[in-house]
Amino acid sequence: MTLSVVSVFLPVAFTKGVVGQFFREFGITVAVAVLISLFEAFTLAPMLSAYFFRRVEKGRRAVSPWGRLSDRMGGALEALNRTYRRLLAWALFHRALTLVMVVALFFLSLGVLPLVGQAFFAPLDSGWFGMGLKLPPGTALEQADQQVRAVEDFLLRQPEVEHVFATVGSAEGAEQSTLFVTLREHGRVEATQQELRNRFGNVATLSFTSEQTVGGGGGVSSSAFFGRPIQVSLRGPSLDELDKASQQLMEAMADVPGLVDLDRSLEAGKPELRVQVDRRRAADLGLSTSQVGSTVRTLVQGEVSSQFREGDKDFDILVRLREEDRQRREDLLSLTVLSPRGTQVPLYAVASIETATGPTLIQRQDRQRQVLVGADFRGRPEGDVVSDIQARLKGINLPPGVSAKFVGQQEIREESFSTLYTALALSVVFMYMVLASQFGSFFQPLIIMLALPLSVIGAFLALLVTGTSFDITAMVGLILLMGIVTKNSILLVDFANVQRRQGVNLREAVLTAGSIRLRPILMTTLALLLGMLPVALGLGAGGEWRQPMAIAVMGGLITSTMLTLVVVPVVYSLFGGLRRRRQEG
């Protein structure tokens, strides 16, 4: 049993990527703890049993309250044992019907999986959230500051808000700002975010992030996308085609139920003045385009000419025109450029100025231009929302050369689940190898491992009943079940083998193994259930994050224990009967 559990968790310890960062220590810790428990079971437990256990005469009544409680529990277990023995005897007499019922139940549980919401991590309420605020392109820093202050004042007036930290502007411009909001208690994040959408959604594009947000989005640092769990990357050679494709995708995604904060990374260009140089006229006057451009840039944007030192600090000395001399187009056209001939040439003599817009940011990924379409989700499982988006994406005729794929959190999710499926497959293979070497048989490990699919039944049903999404932690819970549930089968098969070696007939050996091993199986299962119960209820630090794992483990334990006590003895007796007939034949 110990080696089978270790063989399950070692593959988890060697997973890579994001899953490896989360669960590598988890797998190593469980494997080492199980090995230490083996040493304790061989040494400390027998020694303590020799000193603390006392033989009790049959029929003798206990005097202490604990003794009377123990007697009642013992009586209840004996009654349960008798009922179980009768049930097992019926199942052994109707083996075909029993197996058909269990197989049908297994396939019904697989049909439940599409009804269970899927996500990378189950939605959490950690008591804080980040907020991205995007204003129209060209917004001045003072206007952005006023808008951020309005949001900040609104938040601070809310009784549930404790702290607000705001940053006005970003590397992409003054129109993109961020706020981090800490609430006084958990449970109000979603409601607060919805109030912000209702109040400020008409003047700004909002996006939110929280503790469970993982991944970036193809390396984009824009504050408008730092919290988007759903991101679709459109890539192609032409920015115009990407503009058209992203608009089509946003129109298709707009009516997806549960989708909020829909936006794209391609923004309207910032207003700018373009200086168009007449190359022929400039050449006639002895000027080049670079000379005209550097002069205009120096006069308008400025140039650091020297530094001023005061104490231990240095300050740049920026030389440029006064603000009132560079505000109007006429002022710029009247600027003079010094030609190599030493003459002052007015700018209007060699250039013209026109109003236009320019891109705020050009994104590239894999040497192609990229536009991201991002969104958040509310009120529906993440997997369901993504499935609807994938269906809409198939119905869009993208321009030639434009491709679309999910990036960011969805890309990490697919990679993580793929890694965990590989770890699960390796765990099953390693477990079979360990059991085959221990039992000296190729067939009995298969009987023992029947508990694995039986645990899936309860795991999926528990997630469905509790309305919990099937996420990465729930997947790790399934791997955890692989190591736990086989112990019941090992107890049954090992004891039945002992009975058979002592000359007991097949049916009696199976019935005896089931009735004698019932109590330790129930004891270990109940201990695991009670240990998982606080986490399943979301109690303790980080309990809410591990809740899907605990719910999946508890559901799988219950159904696996109940069905293993019937199915494994039935299949063992069927296998033993077939082998006996083959030997007689």
Steps between C-alpha positions, in 0.01 A plus 500: 500500500780741587690441177182539291432841658860610446484387135198727449652818643851481360383589144320804644828608659668511160237698309621817330359841418247681715362172640849398606544828687175442687512127573864383489540551875157344553599172329837477677344576840232231467748238375744565785221515761365162386846343526539639852156364592616154387785513751256615771258216417775241540645639824308755707145377435566135609691618810218731609242229428684258728475744793162667451278226358331272750318176431130537575295197597210439266170594662661721764336841535703818505473734797653827374312733258768449236472125543124507457537718190755254362262211566219676312728577207620141499142374498411732212801378302406138563148567372645676197734208443212252498306715254805536277564124502142435383536766227833353387352152489219628276752675272708181472188310395409770242846587372400591145219731612727667757772573247253632242355740757844629599613546138179688419556723805855574385393609152220711648759678713703577187185655355489728803841652419369740229257635761785581738651842438866504405755766593871549550441589863163522668385862554632636828415799712829597661375835630693714251507569130689705245328730255617623162357833381540591132395844376475618138832541313654844534363558849724743686664397826297758693172361362607143578589608853155655547327182379712274721433726799126475431522117505718512809260731686207276410683194632606665825139598568398134495490355853648166388815660348803522725787621276542630144835538323493677163756554223412762238638429155723217382779428255239501219375851580303715739169342400572168673499487880472234770342479845540232767208471742505317835165417661433465871358150460466227241188446295454849354744501207254412223232738629750788525627436149146503363431834669811642333387372159159659544641834613808549279449265208363781284811717532782241513590145407539297818679173568549312826747252636527300821723246672407205276585680175795317344688579183545810297386487143783460259726739686264800488541734798205728431308573817177452308585133458688408817194336653328339201469126561365445145724621219494421129808587294449603137825495299572603146719714275261796456374724778194595292397136466556443871284805571218356290537149646503625860184702439328191358608294799381759750161519328472120514602488868282791612190287571677204666324447836721577798757701302592843641770766450542418130776704336793475261860613517482688169407854595403804302810697407608799700451837328824638359637760261710362214765715336516415127833619355520602134825323421562683167450848646707414807782370280497824301558689826773259613289320766442129557194331655700395808615858561142628487376219723771537766446878517123466546543222756748704703282811500174319581600196707821643639857380539712451811789741456669471840445407865468706815637357825356598836649313790513132406224523236529569126223669304471495118486839326242466221509763225185554287247765401263648754162329516318802353738493200425139402126462544359610160576373152587854386763525773665179383497606135678825593793312653832557322754237400867587465631378164863398435534823303439696822156634402182480710230312308141513634336161537204590278745548210606134497217311678130483573319378816192277499286352778499119529495216753783263584504155667561501875654153505597243237496146637681207343512132585698237307609773255140582413285793597256415775169634631351360821129474569450459873209460741401386847216270605234517769211273597609205283785249518807607308504181291143557378578858396814390316306225320247758376782725378663209316169429325468865397861505383437211261219697335722802419665522158841635589696687231774301322815478709322581831497230769326487837587311817436523872794635700570604856313309766322271253827397338649424841186308594523271197870441560439431870221250443711324237787474750270363769346244264852377423578482872176308558585248227851451641354455850272221378787326319734524799227376732436197281872417492527523879188288560601240243838458667346482849222252417697301243207513259403687186124477563452577870639857466228561241240386753649732762507794258126470435470748786649772278207549260258448788646806675434717194125441540481668838748775415295628206169463683634691803621788281163511321291494818706771672518717186881496507706537183739230387833683518868420541467427871210261434718323243772460764227366728429225245869408499489499881207257482705265283733441792237489772222282365717203401576430867149361548540261207843394625356416843225288345708316241793437733279350772308291246834363372597404855169316544545318170851388596352355821265282296179702539267475198470802270156623608571471872840665458340800331225532761748471788737756347216747453355465851835507682649785297183711517592668829856618406372616162226707664742633762757627249232641268329684787832640621579636153150646463521680834845632410373638170176645639642837623664560163182401314314760706757764401632543853854604587753708312475422130222248562282655233778452244531126583124447530448329158775249580348412837148466356623273220699285744211464745249410230740252341581342837135440588397337172826311459478351849136398457547348154841346568356298788267335247666514158850381594376184679264427210773534236745306718255212530425515128870496413567217747210296362617544140855400592374190683293393201797554272715284727233227515462516122 
